[in-house]
Amino acid sequence: MKKSIVFIGIAILLLGFACEKKPTGPTTQKPTFTVYGVVVKDMNISKDITYFTVSRNDTLFNAATVKAGNKIIPNSGTGAYYQEFSDTTFHVMTTYIDSIISSPDTVNITFGFAMPDIFSASINPADSVNENGLAVVVTWTTSDSTTAYIISVVKGDTITGAVLHKAIVTGPQTTIPLDAFRKANGDVVSGLYWVYLVAYNKSFVSYPNIPFTLPSNLPANNILGASGTIGAGVIAQKVVIRVP
């Protein structure tokens, strides 16, 4: 009987330890970051452009230190970091490291890119006048350190209505379909058309005053340690086509 009482006492004591609540305190979680960024060498305006947007926990974040190569990119408000440089700032076929640093969080997100080589484009036939709004073949010199190319056809004047064209291509040749120079009903739209070609590394994202539209199926979500997309690209001198 005494043994039973002792056993019950020990069991109650152990149960008390098991039920004892562990002290709880605030848990610190690392914030999540979303980054979109691009480094651009635009041969049409002889400038290198850097543009990043940074969000912390889904809120635009202005307190980051953003670097492209060894250049600190200033904050321009609403989570955006933007600067234009001379076109000799980022060297072609050279690898650079970008970084997003948030000192209060002890977070340092780094990712690399290679600046593609300069290249040039031409059309066939060489005459830039497209009399009947027909398909046009575009060729270009190859660009080293390039993942793929973007072609984007935009209207170079105020005459609207054309379907236009944008696509990712592997190069060094593609065809602009005749639909690009026509309305949806097939009528030819006269005026100037600007043909932009971009050699990009990793991916390419939009930035302020970008002069063309991007295709929707570019590579995305290529940053380790954060959400978002980064890339770099060289924009060749645009080709001008006139439809009478």
RODO-2510 file (C-alpha; in nm, 4 decimals, decimal comma):
residues 244
     n   res          X          Y          Z
     1     m     0,0000     0,0000     0,0000
     2     k     0,2826     0,2394     0,0905
     3     k     0,4492     0,1570    -0,2414
     4     s     0,1285     0,2525    -0,4238
     5     i     0,1078     0,5846    -0,2403
     6     v     0,4725     0,6617    -0,3223
     7     f     0,4146     0,5718    -0,6895
     8     i     0,1075     0,7960    -0,7119
     9     g     0,2987     1,0806    -0,5511
    10     i     0,5836     1,0499    -0,8004
    11     a     0,3348     1,0356    -1,0897
    12     i     0,1629     1,3541    -0,9715
    13     l     0,4993     1,5248    -0,9346
    14     l     0,6052     1,4273    -1,2884
    15     l     0,2686     1,5368    -1,4254
    16     g     0,3175     1,8741    -1,2613
    17     f     0,6554     1,9169    -1,4345
    18     a     0,5049     1,8120    -1,7689
    19     c     0,2229     2,0632    -1,7416
    20     e     0,4458     2,3475    -1,6312
    21     k     0,4343     2,6196    -1,8965
    22     k     0,7564     2,7221    -2,0514
    23     p     0,8269     3,0932    -2,0440
    24     t     0,7327     3,2635    -2,3682
    25     g     0,8664     3,5840    -2,5149
    26     p     0,8583     3,7762    -2,8390
    27     t     1,0004     3,5896    -3,1407
    28     t     1,2078     3,7791    -3,3952
    29     q     1,1502     3,6904    -3,7573
    30     k     1,3667     3,8023    -4,0449
    31     p     1,1755     4,0342    -4,2787
    32     t     1,1044     3,9316    -4,6353
    33     f     1,2287     4,1415    -4,9265
    34     t     1,1092     4,1786    -5,2854
    35     v     1,3505     4,3322    -5,5351
    36     y     1,3138     4,4270    -5,8997
    37     g     1,6170     4,5746    -6,0700
    38     v     1,7949     4,6292    -6,3977
    39     v     2,1208     4,7797    -6,5236
    40     v     2,0856     4,9175    -6,8762
    41     k     2,3316     5,0387    -7,1374
    42     d     2,1242     5,2381    -7,3895
    43     m     2,3155     5,3127    -7,7089
    44     n     2,0411     5,5510    -7,8262
    45     i     2,1050     5,8053    -7,5510
    46     s     2,4649     5,7101    -7,4591
    47     k     2,3774     5,6395    -7,0968
    48     d     2,4004     5,3613    -6,8416
    49     i     2,0877     5,3413    -6,6252
    50     t     2,0344     5,1649    -6,2933
    51     y     1,6895     5,1123    -6,1440
    52     f     1,5734     4,9071    -5,8462
    53     t     1,2593     4,8848    -5,6383
    54     v     1,2775     4,7357    -5,2878
    55     s     0,9899     4,6194    -5,0685
    56     r     1,0248     4,4993    -4,7093
    57     n     0,7420     4,2803    -4,5814
    58     d     0,5373     4,3879    -4,8877
    59     t     0,5856     4,7576    -4,8063
    60     l     0,7972     4,9872    -5,0237
    61     f     1,1256     5,0427    -4,8416
    62     n     1,3410     5,3566    -4,8615
    63     a     1,6077     5,2723    -4,6014
    64     a     1,8119     5,0183    -4,7979
    65     t     2,1643     5,0622    -4,9296
    66     v     2,1505     4,9586    -5,2952
    67     k     2,4681     4,8950    -5,4915
    68     a     2,5267     4,8023    -5,8550
    69     g     2,8886     4,7051    -5,8928
    70     n     3,0658     4,9564    -5,6696
    71     k     2,8094     5,2326    -5,7308
    72     i     2,5629     5,3276    -5,4573
    73     i     2,2253     5,3977    -5,6190
    74     p     2,0406     5,6847    -5,4469
    75     n     1,6864     5,6491    -5,3192
    76     s     1,4341     5,8505    -5,5200
    77     g     1,1333     5,7800    -5,2977
    78     t     0,8523     5,5215    -5,2822
    79     g     1,0970     5,2325    -5,2629
    80     a     1,2737     5,3249    -5,5878
    81     y     1,6485     5,3628    -5,6425
    82     y     1,7518     5,5254    -5,9713
    83     q     2,0563     5,6826    -6,1308
    84     e     2,1882     5,7573    -6,4772
    85     f     2,5609     5,7327    -6,5546
    86     s     2,7836     5,7866    -6,8566
    87     d     2,7808     5,4938    -7,0971
    88     t     3,1332     5,3963    -6,9910
    89     t     3,0356     5,3178    -6,6302
    90     f     2,9510     4,9499    -6,6741
    91     h     3,1847     4,7638    -6,9058
    92     v     3,0530     4,5102    -7,1538
    93     m     3,1190     4,1378    -7,1009
    94     t     3,2013     4,2122    -6,7369
    95     t     3,0422     4,0532    -6,4308
    96     y     2,9190     4,2768    -6,1494
    97     i     2,7625     4,2175    -5,8094
    98     d     2,4480     4,3973    -5,6935
    99     s     2,3587     4,4149    -5,3258
   100     i     2,0610     4,5227    -5,1182
   101     i     2,1584     4,5923    -4,7573
   102     s     1,9186     4,6620    -4,4727
   103     s     2,1366     4,7483    -4,1733
   104     p     1,8693     4,7345    -3,8999
   105     d     1,7775     4,3821    -4,0114
   106     t     2,1376     4,2678    -4,0698
   107     v     2,0163     4,1535    -4,4129
   108     n     2,2496     4,1536    -4,7140
   109     i     2,1055     4,0215    -5,0419
   110     t     2,3587     3,9839    -5,3229
   111     f     2,3210     3,8757    -5,6845
   112     g     2,5421     3,8945    -5,9921
   113     f     2,4904     3,9948    -6,3533
   114     a     2,7046     4,0238    -6,6647
   115     m     2,6735     4,3247    -6,8935
   116     p     2,6188     4,1984    -7,2514
   117     d     2,8303     4,3174    -7,5415
   118     i     2,7379     4,6075    -7,7702
   119     f     2,5682     4,4994    -8,0950
   120     s     2,3844     4,6492    -8,3925
   121     a     2,0696     4,5722    -8,5911
   122     s     1,9614     4,6145    -8,9541
   123     i     1,6560     4,5339    -9,1652
   124     n     1,6058     4,3510    -9,4922
   125     p     1,5499     4,5082    -9,7383
   126     a     1,7912     4,7788    -9,6268
   127     d     1,5518     5,0555    -9,7385
   128     s     1,3581     5,1650    -9,4293
   129     v     1,0443     5,2458    -9,6318
   130     n     0,7865     4,9669    -9,6021
   131     e     0,5551     5,0589    -9,8896
   132     n     0,2742     4,8132    -9,8266
   133     g     0,3126     4,7374    -9,4570
   134     l     0,4594     4,3931    -9,5197
   135     a     0,6621     4,1647    -9,2914
   136     v     1,0183     4,2841    -9,2266
   137     v     1,3252     4,0706    -9,1508
   138     v     1,5530     4,2087    -8,8782
   139     t     1,9104     4,0830    -8,8348
   140     w     2,1728     4,1781    -8,5799
   141     t     2,5275     4,1067    -8,4761
   142     t     2,5570     3,8663    -8,1851
   143     s     2,6171     3,9942    -7,8323
   144     d     2,8337     3,7959    -7,5926
   145     s     2,7235     3,7404    -7,2289
   146     t     2,3624     3,7351    -7,3504
   147     t     2,0807     3,5073    -7,2313
   148     a     1,8452     3,6043    -7,5157
   149     y     1,7146     3,9074    -7,7050
   150     i     1,4019     4,1214    -7,6906
   151     i     1,2488     4,2814    -7,9987
   152     s     0,9906     4,5525    -7,9434
   153     v     0,8215     4,7566    -8,2158
   154     v     0,6618     5,0836    -8,1061
   155     k     0,5047     5,3743    -8,2905
   156     g     0,7454     5,6621    -8,3415
   157     d     0,4728     5,9220    -8,4000
   158     t     0,1203     6,0046    -8,2857
   159     i    -0,0609     5,7930    -8,5447
   160     t    -0,2112     5,5114    -8,3387
   161     g    -0,4015     5,1910    -8,4047
   162     a    -0,1274     4,9498    -8,5166
   163     v    -0,1048     4,6107    -8,3458
   164     l     0,2772     4,6463    -8,3066
   165     h     0,4979     4,3569    -8,1919
   166     k     0,7142     4,2363    -7,9010
   167     a     0,8829     3,9010    -7,8390
   168     i     1,1779     3,7162    -7,6893
   169     v     1,4047     3,5761    -7,9593
   170     t     1,7294     3,3807    -7,9599
   171     g     1,8751     3,5588    -8,2633
   172     p     2,0493     3,6723    -8,4708
   173     q     1,7436     3,7099    -8,6960
   174     t     1,3688     3,7411    -8,6626
   175     t     1,0715     3,8592    -8,8656
   176     i     0,8367     4,1393    -8,7712
   177     p     0,4958     4,0147    -8,8898
   178     l     0,2892     4,2333    -9,1218
   179     d     0,0248     4,2536    -8,8466
   180     a     0,2624     4,4855    -8,6563
   181     f     0,2010     4,7574    -8,9160
   182     r    -0,1750     4,7137    -8,9338
   183     k    -0,4917     4,7570    -8,7338
   184     a    -0,6718     4,4514    -8,6006
   185     n    -0,8985     4,4628    -8,9093
   186     g    -0,5982     4,4448    -9,1436
   187     d    -0,5846     4,8097    -9,2519
   188     v    -0,2306     4,9486    -9,2866
   189     v    -0,1337     5,2196    -9,0356
   190     s     0,1038     5,4723    -9,1883
   191     g     0,3811     5,6575    -9,0108
   192     l     0,7059     5,5843    -8,8272
   193     y     0,7859     5,2621    -8,6423
   194     w     1,0799     5,2254    -8,4063
   195     v     1,2335     4,8816    -8,3700
   196     y     1,4222     4,8234    -8,0440
   197     l     1,6476     4,5245    -7,9821
   198     v     1,7781     4,4394    -7,6356
   199     a     2,0462     4,1837    -7,5504
   200     y     1,9751     4,0828    -7,1924
   201     n     2,1546     3,8822    -6,9265
   202     k     1,9349     3,6847    -6,6819
   203     s     1,6257     3,8985    -6,7419
   204     f     1,5053     4,2531    -6,8000
   205     v     1,2532     4,4683    -6,6128
   206     s     1,0820     4,7979    -6,6839
   207     y     1,2297     5,1270    -6,5611
   208     p     1,1319     5,4974    -6,5743
   209     n     1,1024     5,6367    -6,9279
   210     i     1,1673     5,3021    -7,0945
   211     p     1,0978     5,3763    -7,4634
   212     f     0,9399     5,0409    -7,5550
   213     t     0,7149     4,7718    -7,4106
   214     l     0,8387     4,4369    -7,2811
   215     p     0,7049     4,0897    -7,3568
   216     s     0,5262     3,9253    -7,0648
   217     n     0,7197     3,5973    -7,0612
   218     l     1,0642     3,7175    -6,9548
   219     p     1,2459     3,5071    -6,6898
   220     a     1,1376     3,5908    -6,3343
   221     n     1,2105     3,5117    -5,9682
   222     n     1,5857     3,4726    -6,0113
   223     i     1,7115     3,6106    -5,6759
   224     l     1,8340     3,3876    -5,3945
   225     g     1,7236     3,5107    -5,0530
   226     a     1,4463     3,7369    -5,1849
   227     s     1,1524     3,7480    -5,4208
   228     g     1,1718     3,9405    -5,7453
   229     t     1,3716     3,9660    -6,0652
   230     i     1,6992     4,1277    -6,1698
   231     g     1,8861     4,1521    -6,4990
   232     a     2,0990     4,3647    -6,7267
   233     g     2,0763     4,4620    -7,0902
   234     v     2,2245     4,6522    -7,3825
   235     i     1,9798     4,8396    -7,6081
   236     a     2,1077     4,8651    -7,9645
   237     q     2,0577     5,1741    -8,1786
   238     k     1,6941     5,1553    -8,2852
   239     v     1,5956     5,0837    -8,6434
   240     v     1,3397     5,3182    -8,8015
   241     i     1,0806     5,1923    -9,0510
   242     r     0,8427     5,4267    -9,2360
   243     v     0,5132     5,3073    -9,3735
   244     p     0,3801     5,5622    -9,6299
***
